[in-house]
């Protein structure tokens, strides 16, 4: 997932996020809808359009552009696109505003004199993510945007902080899991040489919190809790190491629920089924004491 896809996902999940970046947001910001539109001209496509509710009087349409690479024709394209779109949809809106998001000032188009009036007006908002402040002081959603700009030495600690905040503020909800997934994706984008499992370990994410666990867990919900746990573990072992020998299956099926939970926590560390054999032997030795 590229950065623009990450921003697209965040805005799609929470359109009001955009209005945390601008002064004087509309009173009905929570009712805006995010969309990505083509202007039906060659190579004319707006990153994001935030549309006011259609059930109310014509409102303000917000255009958003996320720019992480320098483009010396960005403003030519942006203003050309938005004016054309506004012209074609004039009856739907009574005004427009634009938000351009940069990682820093050095990424901004250097030659912007022809647009000085627009850029200095209250209709255009330029946001530099590195100037928003420390992640600890920002709203959670805005912190995710800033996380995309951090260097390798800073990103893991910031990601762990955001994960902790996510768990505290959102508890075990669909929104919490969605944010956890996007944080993991952002870090995966930064550390391309690491596997998904290594990323999750670096961030301190337990296996029970991962997407794979959730997908497998859902398949087991219609079954009894213990049998469901057994099936989940066997499915995961099969995915990683191939067919599980019948004797190992029998031993796993004998485990209690707490023992199954403990096995779930450690099995991602297994390199082969030999590690499972050792784990079961150690468990048996501990139980006999």
Secondary structure, 3 states (H helix, E strand, C coil): CCHHHHHHHHHHHCHHHHHHCCCCCCCCHHHCEEEEEECCCCCCEEEEEEECCCCCCCEEEEEEEEECCCCCCHHHHHHHHHHHHHHHCHHHEEEEEEEEEECCHHHCCCCCHHHHHHHCCCCEEEEEHHHCCCHHHCCHHHHHHHHCCCCHHHHHHHHHHHHHHHHHHHCCCHHHHHHHHHHHHHHHHHCCCCCHHHHHHHCCCCHHHCHHHHHHHHHCCCCCHHHHHHHHHHHHHHHHHCCCCHHHHHHHHCCCHHHHHHHHHHHHHCCCHHHHHHHHHHHHHHHHC
